[in-house]
Amino acid sequence: MQNETTEYISYNEFIASASINYEMIKKAGSPLRYGQVYFVMLDDLHPEIADKIRNTPLDPFYHEKASTDTHEFVESIWPERTELEVTTPVSE
C-alpha cells in the first residue's frame, strides 16, 4: 500500500536535488553531464519551462553546467507553488 502526498519545491530545492542526483549518477559511473541531468529533471517537472530554453543558448543539455543566465531565466519564471507528488510506502 502507498500513500501519496503533495509537497512544494522551490527553485533552490530543485537545484539542490539536481546536484544530488548528478553526484549519485556520476558515482555510479555514468557519463551524463550535469546539464543533461538539470534539463531532464526540469522537463519532467516543468515541461513548459524546458520548452522555452530547449535548443537556445540557455539550454544546458550539451554543457557541463547550467549557466548563470540559465539559472536567472528559469528562476524568474519558476512558479511560486510547484507541486511535487510524493509516493511513500505505508506499512500495514
N, C-alpha and C positions, 0 to 999 in steps of 0.2 A: 504494500500500500504506500502511496506517496501523497505528500501534501504540497500544494502549490501556493506560493505567496508572491506578492508583488513588492519589489523594492525599487528604489530610485537610485540612479547612478549619475554622478556629476561628470563633467569632462575630466577633471583631475583624477577622479576614481577610474575613469576609462583609461587614461594614460597609465596609471599605476598598474591596472590589470593587463594592459598590452605589454608593459615592460616585464611583468612577472611571467606571462605566457611566453614571451620571446626568450627569456632566460631558461625556462623549462625546455622549450623546443631546442634551443642551442645546446644545452647539456645532453640532450638525447641524441645529438649528432646530426641534427637536421641542417641542411644548407640554407634554410629560409632566412631572409633578411628581415630586420625589424620593420622596414617599410611595408613588406608583404603582410606581416602579422597585423600591424596597425590597420592597413586598408581592409583586410578581410574581416577583422573584428568590427570596424566601422560600418562596412557593408552589411554585416549581419544585424547590427543594432540600429543603424540609421541609413538604409539604402538611399534615401533621398539626399543625404549629405554626401555620401560616397559618389553618387552620380554627378554632383556639382563639381567635384575635383577630379573625377576619372579622366585620364588622358589629357590633363592640363599640367602646367608647371608645378601645381600644388600636389599632384598625385605622387605619394611616396612609394608606390609599389616597387619600382625598379631602383630604389635607393636604400642605402644602409640605415637611414633615419628619416624621420619626418622633419621638414624644415621649419624654422621659426614662422615663416609665412603660412605654412600649412596649419600649424598649431593655432595661430592667431585667427585665421579664417574659420576653421572648424569650431573653435571655441566661441567665436562671435555669433554663430548660428545654431549652436547646441541648444536644444530645447531645455527650458527650465526644469521640467519634470520628465526625465527619461525613464520610462518603466523598464524594469528588468524582471522577467518572470523567473522565479527560483523554485526548483522542484527538489524537495528533500524527502528521503525515506522516512516513513513513520513506523516505529516499532509496534508490533501488535501485542 
